[in-house]
Amino acid sequence: MKKVIYALIVLLVVVSGLVFANREIKNETSKKSTPKPLSAAERKAELKKWEATPEGIKFKKWEASPEGKKVLAGAAKISNQISDSTNMEAVITSLSLPPGSRLGFGVMARINGDDYILSFGLEGSNEFQQLHSLKVNDKIVIRSHFVSYAPKYSYPIVSGDYVERDSKIIYKRAPRKGGC
């Protein structure tokens, strides 16, 4: 009987040792996989490296072109409203995005006299159902937290977070889960 009890105790010690050892290994790998943020100098060096690549050269040429300058000026025109997340009045100019776009669901809108792509993301749920009721020349109020641009598109891309028509909310982006 004593041998069985000793065997069970030894087995318990070995199993608990393996469990604790495995936990420490997982903690070490998770610490290693978290990249530290780059310093300003490191970011600048990485940017310089990227600008020397063919993609970086192509982007710099696009930025200097008249079309690129127009897109950058349009993005800069609404940057204060974007950073403050204030209301912007817009008019729907098209219910479809430019040909070949891969932005998901979106519409074209005119804000302060300039055209923008108003993108909402990939369509896969009923989340955009009320947005499908928009028509050309509808006046809406939008809020966004982000504006971007790419050489592929002739317009700045505004990420739609909130849309209101006739003082009624027709779209409000759900907050991210587990994020800030």
Steps between C-alpha positions, in 0.01 A plus 500: 500500500790733586654440157177605326479822706866582427445429131196733492693776681795469260260502204327812639836678545611413146171610340489828695863567404417449133197732525703779660788452252257519209346820638841665526583404142173655378570819697848525346372457145229761549757748631724440200219534244403850617701741288623813668389825340754664273662823605461810283847452353429133421169590335673765291766249393233240408312763299818594311561131429144457371525814283796338321290196402312496167168545684637796693635665185166448326316653798732804509442557126124478557522750789680748273254454211204739456256218582690412818516864607123531446432191715738617775343847499153345533616290797662803663183707446298283740782393734390732783144368488634144492733548797223670702241245378256783430198489271559552128221570256519293184298436186490152344634521144511130409378177655792300365873524553750552216554193279752253640478624857544251782366702789184303569174690530515873439362798312640813342427823685574869454625677814583872488504493119741205464418139417590222745459126523291430807597145598329291766684169474435150379137416454401179668220572742185710523710779648471713183133431430383858564789640295360319195204740517724795408438666167703734282471863621401395853640741757660322791706582806804281557770455761825322451821428685722424203576624150746321272618500141667268254643543150236256373217743582437851367321603819580507872341212690293595805419221743134541595427471873164677522238599242189704562228591251208732583613508866473119524799276555520246218844360582728496801813287503505254787793554738786253472491210739790479742666810358536861590 
